[in-house]
């Protein structure tokens, strides 16, 4: 078990440091350019990842987290001002939009029914032959 840990811990540490380095904003990288840090982490076993975690990144600057909202066509509308990720069912604006969409659909359906019920409108059923459904002439 000890032999496995001797190899697994440095690999896990290197992978974590490499992912952290790649995802870090360029302005938060200290000391060396980001590309050099990636090379140091990948090539200098154990010391490179530890150096990155200790000195490489400015830990005072938080990473910006963007939350994308789906628009009417499914495209992103941009990051939210709050900067935190919110599930759609917890987002009050998303739920309000769903309610507005449902109200609009109900109004449209009601207006279609009202137009169909008015005599003399193109949407009204033909009362001359109830068996034909108004699609074909009666023979």
N, C-alpha and C positions, 0 to 999 in steps of 0.2 A: 504494500500500500504506500509506503514511504517513497518508493521509486516512482510510482505514478504521480504523486504530488510534486516531486522534484521537477517533473517535466510539465505537468498540467498547469501549475500555478504561474510559471513564467509565460506560458502560451496564452492563458486567459488574461493575464495582465497586459501582454502585448496587444491582444485583440481589442481589449477595452480601451487602451490608450490610443490605439490607431483610429478606432471609430470616433473617440472623443476629439482627437485632433482634426480629423476630416470634417466633423460636424461643427467645429468651433468657428465662429466668425473671424475673418482675417484681422479685424481690429483688436480682438481679444488675445491674439497670439503674442507672446513676449519672447524676447531674446533672439530668435532665429525666424527666418521665413517659414511659412507652413510646410512647404515642400521639403525643406531641410529637416524639419521636425519629423515628418513622415519617414524620411530616410533613416534618421537616428533611431526612431522607434523600431523600425523594421530590421535594421542592421546591427545595432548595438544591443545584444541580448541582455535582458533584465535591467541594465542601467538606463537604456534609452526610454523605456516606458516609465520608469520611476522618475527620471529627469523631467519628462513631459508633465507628469502628474504634480510634481513639486514646483517646477519653475516655468514650464512652457505656456500655461494658460493663465490669463488674468482671471482669477476666481471671483473678483469683485463685480465684474460685468456679467449680468445674467444673460442667458441666451434668449433672443427674441423668439417667442412661440407664436406662430401665426395660426389662426383658426379660419378655415375657409368655409363659406356658406354657399350652398347651392342656390343659384338663381332660378328664374322661371324655366330657362332652357337647360339647366343643369350645370352651367358654367360658374366659375368662382366669381364672387363679387368683391373679393379682397379681404384683407385681414380685419378682424373685429377690433374695435378700440380697446376692449378689455384685455386682449392678448392671451386669454385662457381658452382652452378647448372646452366646448360645451356640446353635449350630446343633443341631437335634434329634439328629443322628447323633453329635454330640460331647458330648452331655449324658448323664452317667452315670445320673442319676435317671430320665430318659426311657427309656434302654435297659433299666434294671432293671424299669420298669413294663411295657415291651413283653414282657420275659421272663416276668413274672408273669402277664400276660394270656394269653400263649401256653400256659404251664403249666396255667392254669385251663381254657382251651379243650380242651386235650388230656385233662385229667381228666374234664371233662364228656362228651366224646365217648367215652372209655373206659367211663364209668359207663353211658352209653346202650347201648353194645354189650353190656355185662355184663347189663343188665336185659333186653335183647332176646334174649339167649342162654338166660335162665332160662325153663324151661317153666312155663306157668300165669300168666304176667304179661301185662298188656294189650299190651305192646310186642312180645311174642313172636309170631313168624309162626305162622299156622294150619297145622298139619301134616296136616290132614284131606285137603286137596286141593292138592298142590304146584303144579299147573298154573294154578290160579285166582289164586294170590298172596294169598289170604285176603280179597280185596275183594268178591267176589260169590259167591253160592251156586252149587254145581255143578248143572247140569240134566241 
